[in-house]
Amino acid sequence: MAFQFPRRKRNQDGTYGPTSRNHYYRPAPYHARTSLKRSSKTRWCLRESEEFYVFRIADEPWWECALNQCLFSIVDFGNILLGEDGERLAAFPVPRNANDYWHGYPI
């Protein structure tokens, strides 16, 4: 059976969430699968709600690297492609300000 991402709707303010840690995720348009590839930014091959799921599985158990100040995530033991260039790992930098939303990208 193929992996199925849970469905989630975007909040009215453009965010997803909260997670069990009360964090909200806002997709970055320049990392979206629909963005034009004009920069060196990696792009998701997932839908926005699927990005939120990838964030949630990094955030809720708090899979953090203190050195990089990021959360990291991998889906289904690395069997799921996350990025358009074959990335299977995602990074979510810890927001600089407490009021900022989380965002992330495939690496």
FIKOLZA-1660 file (N, C-alpha, C; in steps of 0.1 Angstrom, whole numbers, plus 5000, padded with zeros to 4 digits):
% residues 107
   i   px   py   pz ch aa at
   1 5008 4988 5000  A  M  N
   1 5000 5000 5000  A  M CA
   1 5009 5012 5000  A  M  C
   2 5006 5022 4992  A  A  N
   2 5013 5034 4991  A  A CA
   2 5011 5043 5003  A  A  C
   3 5021 5051 5006  A  F  N
   3 5020 5060 5017  A  F CA
   3 5009 5071 5014  A  F  C
   4 5001 5074 5024  A  Q  N
   4 4991 5085 5022  A  Q CA
   4 4993 5096 5032  A  Q  C
   5 4995 5108 5028  A  F  N
   5 4996 5119 5037  A  F CA
   5 4982 5123 5042  A  F  C
   6 4981 5126 5055  A  P  N
   6 4968 5131 5060  A  P CA
   6 4964 5144 5054  A  P  C
   7 4951 5146 5052  A  R  N
   7 4946 5158 5046  A  R CA
   7 4945 5169 5057  A  R  C
   8 4948 5181 5053  A  R  N
   8 4948 5192 5063  A  R CA
   8 4944 5205 5055  A  R  C
   9 4935 5213 5060  A  K  N
   9 4932 5226 5054  A  K CA
   9 4940 5237 5059  A  K  C
  10 4942 5247 5051  A  R  N
  10 4950 5259 5054  A  R CA
  10 4941 5267 5063  A  R  C
  11 4946 5274 5073  A  N  N
  11 4939 5283 5082  A  N CA
  11 4937 5296 5074  A  N  C
  12 4928 5304 5078  A  Q  N
  12 4924 5317 5071  A  Q CA
  12 4936 5326 5069  A  Q  C
  13 4946 5325 5078  A  D  N
  13 4957 5334 5077  A  D CA
  13 4969 5328 5069  A  D  C
  14 4966 5317 5062  A  G  N
  14 4976 5311 5053  A  G CA
  14 4985 5301 5060  A  G  C
  15 4983 5298 5072  A  T  N
  15 4991 5289 5080  A  T CA
  15 4985 5275 5080  A  T  C
  16 4992 5266 5085  A  Y  N
  16 4987 5253 5089  A  Y CA
  16 4990 5250 5103  A  Y  C
  17 4982 5243 5110  A  G  N
  17 4984 5240 5124  A  G CA
  17 4973 5244 5133  A  G  C
  18 4975 5243 5146  A  P  N
  18 4988 5241 5152  A  P CA
  18 4992 5226 5154  A  P  C
  19 5005 5224 5157  A  T  N
  19 5009 5211 5160  A  T CA
  19 5007 5209 5175  A  T  C
  20 5010 5198 5181  A  S  N
  20 5008 5195 5195  A  S CA
  20 5017 5204 5204  A  S  C
  21 5027 5210 5198  A  R  N
  21 5036 5220 5205  A  R CA
  21 5031 5234 5202  A  R  C
  22 5019 5236 5196  A  N  N
  22 5013 5249 5193  A  N CA
  22 5021 5257 5184  A  N  C
  23 5028 5251 5174  A  H  N
  23 5035 5258 5164  A  H CA
  23 5027 5258 5151  A  H  C
  24 5028 5268 5143  A  Y  N
  24 5022 5270 5130  A  Y CA
  24 5032 5270 5119  A  Y  C
  25 5028 5265 5108  A  Y  N
  25 5037 5263 5096  A  Y CA
  25 5031 5272 5085  A  Y  C
  26 5039 5280 5079  A  R  N
  26 5035 5288 5067  A  R CA
  26 5044 5285 5056  A  R  C
  27 5039 5279 5045  A  P  N
  27 5047 5275 5034  A  P CA
  27 5054 5287 5027  A  P  C
  28 5066 5286 5024  A  A  N
  28 5074 5297 5017  A  A CA
  28 5071 5295 5002  A  A  C
  29 5066 5305 4995  A  P  N
  29 5063 5304 4981  A  P CA
  29 5075 5301 4972  A  P  C
  30 5086 5305 4976  A  Y  N
  30 5098 5302 4967  A  Y CA
  30 5103 5288 4968  A  Y  C
  31 5098 5280 4978  A  H  N
  31 5101 5266 4979  A  H CA
  31 5089 5257 4974  A  H  C
  32 5078 5264 4970  A  A  N
  32 5067 5256 4965  A  A CA
  32 5069 5249 4952  A  A  C
  33 5062 5238 4951  A  R  N
  33 5064 5230 4938  A  R CA
  33 5059 5237 4926  A  R  C
  34 5051 5247 4928  A  T  N
  34 5045 5255 4917  A  T CA
  34 5053 5268 4914  A  T  C
  35 5064 5270 4922  A  S  N
  35 5072 5283 4919  A  S CA
  35 5080 5281 4907  A  S  C
  36 5084 5292 4901  A  L  N
  36 5093 5292 4890  A  L CA
  36 5107 5289 4895  A  L  C
  37 5114 5281 4889  A  K  N
  37 5128 5278 4893  A  K CA
  37 5137 5288 4888  A  K  C
  38 5139 5299 4895  A  R  N
  38 5148 5310 4891  A  R CA
  38 5159 5312 4901  A  R  C
  39 5160 5304 4911  A  S  N
  39 5170 5306 4922  A  S CA
  39 5176 5293 4925  A  S  C
  40 5185 5293 4935  A  S  N
  40 5191 5281 4939  A  S CA
  40 5183 5274 4951  A  S  C
  41 5171 5279 4954  A  K  N
  41 5162 5274 4964  A  K CA
  41 5157 5260 4960  A  K  C
  42 5157 5251 4969  A  T  N
  42 5151 5238 4966  A  T CA
  42 5136 5239 4966  A  T  C
  43 5129 5230 4959  A  R  N
  43 5115 5231 4959  A  R CA
  43 5109 5217 4963  A  R  C
  44 5098 5218 4970  A  W  N
  44 5090 5206 4974  A  W CA
  44 5084 5200 4961  A  W  C
  45 5082 5187 4962  A  C  N
  45 5074 5180 4952  A  C CA
  45 5060 5177 4958  A  C  C
  46 5057 5182 4970  A  L  N
  46 5045 5179 4978  A  L CA
  46 5036 5191 4977  A  L  C
  47 5023 5188 4981  A  R  N
  47 5013 5199 4983  A  R CA
  47 5016 5206 4996  A  R  C
  48 5011 5217 4998  A  E  N
  48 5013 5225 5010  A  E CA
  48 5009 5217 5023  A  E  C
  49 4997 5211 5022  A  S  N
  49 4993 5203 5034  A  S CA
  49 5002 5192 5037  A  S  C
  50 5008 5186 5027  A  E  N
  50 5018 5175 5029  A  E CA
  50 5031 5181 5035  A  E  C
  51 5035 5193 5031  A  E  N
  51 5046 5200 5037  A  E CA
  51 5043 5201 5052  A  E  C
  52 5031 5205 5056  A  F  N
  52 5028 5206 5070  A  F CA
  52 5030 5193 5077  A  F  C
  53 5026 5182 5071  A  Y  N
  53 5027 5169 5078  A  Y CA
  53 5042 5166 5080  A  Y  C
  54 5051 5169 5070  A  V  N
  54 5065 5167 5072  A  V CA
  54 5070 5175 5083  A  V  C
  55 5065 5188 5084  A  F  N
  55 5069 5196 5095  A  F CA
  55 5064 5190 5109  A  F  C
  56 5052 5186 5109  A  R  N
  56 5046 5181 5121  A  R CA
  56 5054 5169 5127  A  R  C
  57 5059 5160 5118  A  I  N
  57 5066 5148 5123  A  I CA
  57 5081 5152 5127  A  I  C
  58 5085 5164 5124  A  A  N
  58 5098 5169 5130  A  A CA
  58 5095 5177 5143  A  A  C
  59 5084 5184 5143  A  D  N
  59 5081 5193 5154  A  D CA
  59 5076 5186 5167  A  D  C
  60 5067 5177 5165  A  E  N
  60 5061 5171 5177  A  E CA
  60 5070 5162 5185  A  E  C
  61 5079 5154 5179  A  P  N
  61 5089 5148 5188  A  P CA
  61 5102 5157 5190  A  P  C
  62 5102 5168 5184  A  W  N
  62 5113 5178 5185  A  W CA
  62 5126 5172 5180  A  W  C
  63 5127 5169 5167  A  W  N
  63 5139 5163 5162  A  W CA
  63 5148 5174 5158  A  W  C
  64 5155 5180 5167  A  E  N
  64 5163 5192 5165  A  E CA
  64 5178 5190 5165  A  E  C
  65 5185 5197 5156  A  C  N
  65 5199 5198 5156  A  C CA
  65 5203 5211 5162  A  C  C
  66 5208 5212 5174  A  A  N
  66 5211 5225 5180  A  A CA
  66 5222 5232 5173  A  A  C
  67 5231 5225 5167  A  L  N
  67 5242 5231 5159  A  L CA
  67 5237 5239 5147  A  L  C
  68 5228 5233 5140  A  N  N
  68 5222 5239 5128  A  N CA
  68 5210 5248 5131  A  N  C
  69 5205 5247 5143  A  Q  N
  69 5192 5254 5148  A  Q CA
  69 5181 5251 5138  A  Q  C
  70 5179 5238 5135  A  C  N
  70 5168 5233 5126  A  C CA
  70 5162 5221 5132  A  C  C
  71 5150 5219 5128  A  L  N
  71 5143 5206 5130  A  L CA
  71 5146 5198 5117  A  L  C
  72 5147 5185 5117  A  F  N
  72 5148 5177 5105  A  F CA
  72 5137 5167 5105  A  F  C
  73 5133 5163 5093  A  S  N
  73 5122 5154 5091  A  S CA
  73 5125 5144 5079  A  S  C
  74 5120 5132 5081  A  I  N
  74 5121 5122 5070  A  I CA
  74 5108 5114 5071  A  I  C
  75 5102 5111 5060  A  V  N
  75 5089 5104 5059  A  V CA
  75 5091 5090 5055  A  V  C
  76 5084 5081 5062  A  D  N
  76 5084 5067 5059  A  D CA
  76 5098 5061 5056  A  D  C
  77 5106 5063 5066  A  F  N
  77 5120 5058 5066  A  F CA
  77 5128 5062 5053  A  F  C
  78 5124 5073 5048  A  G  N
  78 5131 5078 5036  A  G CA
  78 5126 5073 5023  A  G  C
  79 5115 5066 5023  A  N  N
  79 5109 5061 5011  A  N CA
  79 5101 5071 5003  A  N  C
  80 5099 5082 5008  A  I  N
  80 5090 5093 5002  A  I CA
  80 5099 5104 4997  A  I  C
  81 5098 5107 4984  A  L  N
  81 5106 5119 4979  A  L CA
  81 5099 5131 4984  A  L  C
  82 5107 5141 4989  A  L  N
  82 5101 5153 4994  A  L CA
  82 5104 5165 4984  A  L  C
  83 5115 5165 4977  A  G  N
  83 5119 5175 4968  A  G CA
  83 5120 5171 4954  A  G  C
  84 5119 5181 4945  A  E  N
  84 5119 5178 4931  A  E CA
  84 5132 5173 4926  A  E  C
  85 5143 5174 4933  A  D  N
  85 5156 5169 4929  A  D CA
  85 5160 5156 4937  A  D  C
  86 5150 5149 4942  A  G  N
  86 5152 5137 4948  A  G CA
  86 5155 5137 4963  A  G  C
  87 5153 5149 4969  A  E  N
  87 5156 5150 4984  A  E CA
  87 5146 5142 4992  A  E  C
  88 5151 5136 5002  A  R  N
  88 5143 5127 5011  A  R CA
  88 5143 5132 5025  A  R  C
  89 5150 5143 5028  A  L  N
  89 5151 5149 5041  A  L CA
  89 5147 5164 5040  A  L  C
  90 5141 5169 5051  A  A  N
  90 5136 5183 5051  A  A CA
  90 5142 5190 5063  A  A  C
  91 5144 5203 5062  A  A  N
  91 5149 5211 5073  A  A CA
  91 5139 5222 5075  A  A  C
  92 5138 5225 5088  A  F  N
  92 5129 5236 5093  A  F CA
  92 5136 5244 5102  A  F  C
  93 5142 5256 5098  A  P  N
  93 5150 5264 5107  A  P CA
  93 5141 5270 5118  A  P  C
  94 5147 5270 5130  A  V  N
  94 5140 5276 5141  A  V CA
  94 5138 5290 5138  A  V  C
  95 5125 5295 5140  A  P  N
  95 5123 5310 5137  A  P CA
  95 5131 5319 5146  A  P  C
  96 5136 5330 5140  A  R  N
  96 5144 5339 5148  A  R CA
  96 5136 5347 5159  A  R  C
  97 5123 5349 5156  A  N  N
  97 5115 5356 5165  A  N CA
  97 5103 5347 5169  A  N  C
  98 5100 5348 5182  A  A  N
  98 5089 5339 5187  A  A CA
  98 5076 5341 5180  A  A  C
  99 5073 5352 5174  A  N  N
  99 5061 5354 5167  A  N CA
  99 5061 5350 5152  A  N  C
 100 5072 5346 5147  A  D  N
 100 5074 5341 5133  A  D CA
 100 5068 5327 5132  A  D  C
 101 5063 5324 5120  A  Y  N
 101 5058 5311 5117  A  Y CA
 101 5070 5303 5112  A  Y  C
 102 5069 5290 5113  A  W  N
 102 5079 5280 5108  A  W CA
 102 5077 5279 5093  A  W  C
 103 5088 5276 5086  A  H  N
 103 5087 5272 5072  A  H CA
 103 5099 5262 5070  A  H  C
 104 5099 5255 5059  A  G  N
 104 5109 5245 5057  A  G CA
 104 5111 5243 5042  A  G  C
 105 5121 5233 5039  A  Y  N
 105 5124 5230 5026  A  Y CA
 105 5131 5217 5025  A  Y  C
 106 5131 5210 5014  A  P  N
 106 5138 5198 5012  A  P CA
 106 5153 5200 5011  A  P  C
 107 5160 5191 5017  A  I  N
 107 5175 5191 5015  A  I CA
 107 5181 5178 5011  A  I  C
% end
